[in-house]
Amino acid sequence: MKLNHQVEAAEAGLTAEMIMRKNLGFSRGMIRKLKRSSGVLVNGQAVYLNERLQEGDRLSISLQFAGYTDVTPQPIPIDIAYEDDHLLVVNKPSNMLVHPLKHEPENTLANAVLYHFNNNGTEPVFRPVSRLDRDTSGLVVVAKHAHAGFRLASQLGTGELRREYLAVVHGLLALERGAVDLPIARCRDSKIKHMVSPGGRRAITHYQVEEYLAGNTLVKLRLVTGRTHQIRVHMSQIGHPLVGDTLYGGRAEGIERQALHCRRVRLKHPVTGEMLVVEAPLPEDMQELIYR
């Protein structure tokens, strides 16, 4: 797979490396790998990356970096919400890990995606840009090559990659919209649980009421940061834990997991620069909880 770029008038006189770093978003580490593998061509010929280019020159960059994974591909069906040569967006079901664990090396999203990649000639490396808890359903963004991964990961920091969730929380929220800006850290006495702590990392969650239910609230949430269990910790902290989230004070009422679903991602395409919005419908268990 190659990224092709034609040098524009404003780029004339810049070196290949300058164009790659400033205009195409390549990191220094990625450029070093490309130098070692002779992965950059100009007008079909290998060049030194400090060579200055002219308007109309054709820059061709190999995106096939050497990479290995010990994840075993498995023929597990996946619900593909969007796919092209550069990224894959999967609608993950609940009760599925994104990454394998030592004691649970199979039946994860990684196993399923690598099987799909192998069957379609894609580099067999799993690069998730966003992640979800085992029992959170919804959209997970996966980069198909290192350059796309770098560009998408940088969007998490700038807010260009936006994730929108739906959750059902206990109680009726007094404010129809607001934001929780509280730092999150791991609990000292737990390998899993997290908590609000002054010594934690800053975490910001925006929320808006979608619908008041019988004793509960359907809430739309948007993450500014992406801390572990962020939505679950923040909603519990303000007195409205997620229905089904027994780890953070919720009650298992009508659903066997936390009622949380990533329903929409909005991002700038890592290669074309076009805005892309992908959506995933609510799963049946959350629909039953809301509309029962």
Backbone hydrogen bonds, N-H to C=O, Kabsch-Sander energy under -0.5 kcal/mol:
donor,donor_aa,acceptor,acceptor_aa,energy
3,L,61,I,-2.8
4,N,2,K,-0.6
5,H,59,L,-2.8
7,V,5,H,-0.5
7,V,57,D,-3.0
11,E,8,E,-1.4
12,A,8,E,-0.8
12,A,9,A,-1.0
13,G,53,L,-3.3
14,L,11,E,-2.3
16,A,51,E,-1.4
17,E,49,L,-2.4
19,I,15,T,-2.2
20,M,16,A,-2.3
21,R,17,E,-2.4
22,K,18,M,-2.9
23,N,18,M,-0.5
23,N,19,I,-1.6
24,L,19,I,-1.5
26,F,20,M,-2.8
31,I,27,S,-2.2
32,R,28,R,-2.2
33,K,29,G,-1.8
34,L,30,M,-2.0
35,K,31,I,-2.3
36,R,32,R,-2.0
37,S,33,K,-1.8
38,S,34,L,-0.6
38,S,35,K,-0.8
39,G,34,L,-2.5
41,L,60,S,-2.9
42,V,45,Q,-3.1
43,N,58,R,-2.9
45,Q,42,V,-1.7
47,V,40,V,-0.9
51,E,48,Y,-1.8
53,L,14,L,-2.8
56,G,7,V,-2.8
57,D,54,Q,-2.2
59,L,5,H,-3.4
59,L,57,D,-0.7
60,S,41,L,-3.0
60,S,58,R,-0.5
61,I,3,L,-2.6
62,S,39,G,-3.1
63,L,1,M,-3.0
65,F,63,L,-1.3
74,Q,111,N,-2.0
76,I,74,Q,-2.6
79,D,91,N,-0.5
80,I,78,I,-0.9
81,A,79,D,-0.6
81,A,89,V,-2.5
82,Y,89,V,-1.6
84,D,87,L,-2.1
88,L,142,V,-2.8
89,V,82,Y,-3.0
90,V,140,V,-2.4
91,N,79,D,-3.1
92,K,90,V,-1.1
92,K,138,G,-3.4
95,N,134,R,-0.6
96,M,134,R,-1.9
101,L,104,E,-2.1
104,E,101,L,-0.8
109,L,97,L,-2.8
110,A,98,V,-1.4
112,A,108,T,-1.8
113,V,109,L,-3.0
114,L,110,A,-2.4
115,Y,111,N,-1.5
116,H,112,A,-1.9
117,F,113,V,-2.9
118,N,114,L,-2.7
119,N,115,Y,-1.8
120,N,116,H,-0.8
120,N,117,F,-1.0
121,G,118,N,-0.8
122,T,117,F,-2.3
125,V,123,E,-2.5
127,R,125,V,-0.7
127,R,143,A,-0.6
129,V,141,V,-3.3
130,S,141,V,-1.3
136,T,133,D,-1.5
137,S,135,D,-0.5
137,S,260,L,-1.7
138,G,92,K,-2.5
139,L,262,C,-1.8
140,V,90,V,-2.3
142,V,88,L,-3.3
143,A,127,R,-2.8
144,K,86,H,-2.7
145,H,86,H,-0.5
146,A,63,L,-0.5
149,G,145,H,-2.2
150,F,146,A,-2.5
151,R,147,H,-2.5
152,L,148,A,-2.6
153,A,149,G,-2.4
154,S,150,F,-1.9
155,Q,151,R,-0.9
156,L,152,L,-0.9
156,L,153,A,-0.7
157,G,153,A,-0.9
158,T,154,S,-1.4
159,G,155,Q,-1.5
160,E,155,Q,-0.9
161,L,155,Q,-1.5
162,R,160,E,-0.9
162,R,266,R,-3.0
164,E,264,R,-3.0
165,Y,221,L,-3.2
166,L,261,H,-2.6
167,A,219,V,-2.3
168,V,259,A,-1.6
169,V,167,A,-0.5
169,V,217,T,-2.6
170,H,241,P,-2.8
171,G,215,G,-2.0
173,L,171,G,-0.6
178,G,207,Y,-2.2
180,V,205,T,-3.0
181,D,179,A,-0.6
182,L,180,V,-0.5
182,L,203,A,-1.3
184,I,201,R,-2.6
185,A,195,M,-2.9
187,C,193,K,-2.4
190,S,187,C,-1.4
195,M,185,A,-3.0
197,S,183,P,-1.8
200,G,197,S,-2.1
201,R,184,I,-2.4
205,T,180,V,-2.5
206,H,222,R,-2.7
207,Y,178,G,-2.8
208,Q,220,K,-2.3
209,V,176,E,-3.5
210,E,218,L,-3.0
211,E,218,L,-1.7
213,L,211,E,-0.5
213,L,216,N,-2.7
215,G,213,L,-1.7
217,T,169,V,-2.2
218,L,211,E,-3.1
219,V,167,A,-3.2
219,V,217,T,-0.6
220,K,208,Q,-3.3
221,L,165,Y,-2.5
222,R,206,H,-2.6
223,L,163,R,-1.3
224,V,204,I,-2.3
225,T,204,I,-1.1
230,Q,227,R,-1.9
233,V,229,H,-3.0
234,H,230,Q,-2.8
235,M,231,I,-2.6
236,S,232,R,-1.6
237,Q,233,V,-2.3
238,I,234,H,-1.6
239,G,236,S,-1.6
240,H,235,M,-2.9
243,V,168,V,-2.8
244,G,251,R,-2.1
245,D,242,L,-1.9
246,T,244,G,-1.5
248,Y,245,D,-1.1
249,G,246,T,-0.8
250,G,245,D,-3.1
253,E,251,R,-1.6
254,G,252,A,-0.5
259,A,243,V,-2.3
260,L,258,Q,-2.0
261,H,166,L,-2.3
262,C,137,S,-2.7
263,R,164,E,-1.4
263,R,261,H,-1.0
264,R,164,E,-1.7
265,V,278,V,-2.3
266,R,162,R,-2.4
267,L,276,L,-2.5
269,H,267,L,-0.6
269,H,274,E,-3.7
273,G,269,H,-1.4
276,L,267,L,-3.3
278,V,265,V,-2.5
280,A,263,R,-2.3
286,M,283,P,-0.5
287,Q,283,P,-2.1
288,E,284,E,-2.7
289,L,285,D,-1.5
290,I,286,M,-2.1
291,Y,287,Q,-2.9
292,R,288,E,-1.0
